[in-house]
Amino acid sequence: MNDMTFVERDVDTNEVKIAAKDVQVFYGDNHAIKDVSVEIEDKTVTAFIGPSGCGKSTFLRCINRMNDTIDVCRVTGDLRIDNEDIYDTKVDPVQLRAKVGMVFQKPNPFPKSIYDNVAYGPRIHGLSKNKTDLDDIVERSLRRAAIWDEVKDRLHAPGMGLSGGQQQRLCIARAVATEPEVLLMDEPCSALDPIATAQVEELIDELRKRYSVVIVTHSMQQAARVSQRTAFFHLGSLVEYGATSNIFTNPVDPRTESYITGRIG
């Protein structure tokens, strides 16, 4: 693993954006997440790594309350963004999801035009006063997702007509269009080819200047390339969390070392 390149700028210099304390998640009788406590920084890419079924995606979905959509799911503990308890009964999950954008494993553009995919969120959240405003938001979001130059002449063509990598960048544009503060990415490159993956990874590095980015990835090389901090999950527990280079080159917990060297997983 010593051939990895680490992106370790600005570690430990940013404010805490997301703070979890003793978070537990139950699916019926299944205890999926056990006592997770972690502080995730702003303007930083944090990678969640670990074997399949270890709880990393489940915990990611706690951050924008996506688990609310599962009847048998119960979340306990304290989870805050900017020190606001996001599970407080006063918090509207729809408004929360405007603040906490999400990009999924498989690109999932709406069956609408490229323009309408990006305009959807700003329209429902009332973020634009008029058509000119909306045009500006769409262009700015597509530029942030590094896809504007590829689609600017066909904004009214179907989003589903784009290539897989372009669709994923369109989904990123859709996620940033509501001006979120946090961007969650659940294995955003697993369905992409190596060239599209490299484009999305480059984009993630750019996005962290503006957002707190949390990415779930099965690829340790990807975690090393894009993140400044890494959390290793195993069997529903957060085993170790720290600067990415430390996790990969000098892990404290033997389970982390076993995973990184390929002995468990």
C-alpha positions, 0 to 999 in steps of 0.5 A: 500500500506504500504506492498510494498518493495522498491528498493531505492538504488542510488536515485538522485546520477546518471547523467541525461541520457534522458531529455524531455522538453515540449514533445507533441504527436499528433495522427491526431487530438488526443492530446495524450501527453501534455507538458511532461518534465522529466529528467531520470537518468542513471543506474536507473530503472524508472517506468511509471505508470498510467491508460490504455490509459494515454500516458505512452507507447506513451511517451516511444516510443518517446524515440527511435522514434518508433512513427515515424512508425505511419503516423499520429503521430507528436511529438514536443518539445525537447527530448535528450539522452546524450544532443543530440537532438534525433529528429534532422534531422541528427539522423538516427532512425536505429542507435538510436534504436541500442543505445536505445533497446526495449522489448515489452509486448509479447515476439516476437522472430524472426522465427530464431534460438536462436543464430540468434535472438541475432546475428541479431542486431550486424550483421546489425550494423557491430559490429563484425569482424568475427564469433568468435567476433559474438560468443562472443557477443551472449554468453555475451548477453545471459549471461546478460539476465540470459538465457545462461545456459538454452540455451547454448547447443541448440543455433541453435534450434528455439527461438520460441520453448522456454517457454514464460519467456525464450522467453522474456529473449531471447528478452532482450538478443537481445536488449542488443546485440547492446550494447545499453545505454538505455533499454525500456521495455513496460510491459515486464511481462504482458504475463508471469506467476509469476515465469517468472515475478520474473526472469525478475524482478531480471534481470531488477535489474541486468541490471540497473548496466549497462543501464538506464532502463525505464519500463512501468507497470500496476502493482504498486507492480512491479513498487515498486519492480524494480524501483528507480524512478516513473512517474505517467501519467494521461490523457496524462500528467505527473502528478508527478515524483520522488523517487518511495518510495515517490510516493507510500507513500507520493504523492504530487498530489491528483490524484497520491494518488487516483490512488495508493489507487485504486480510479481512474484507 
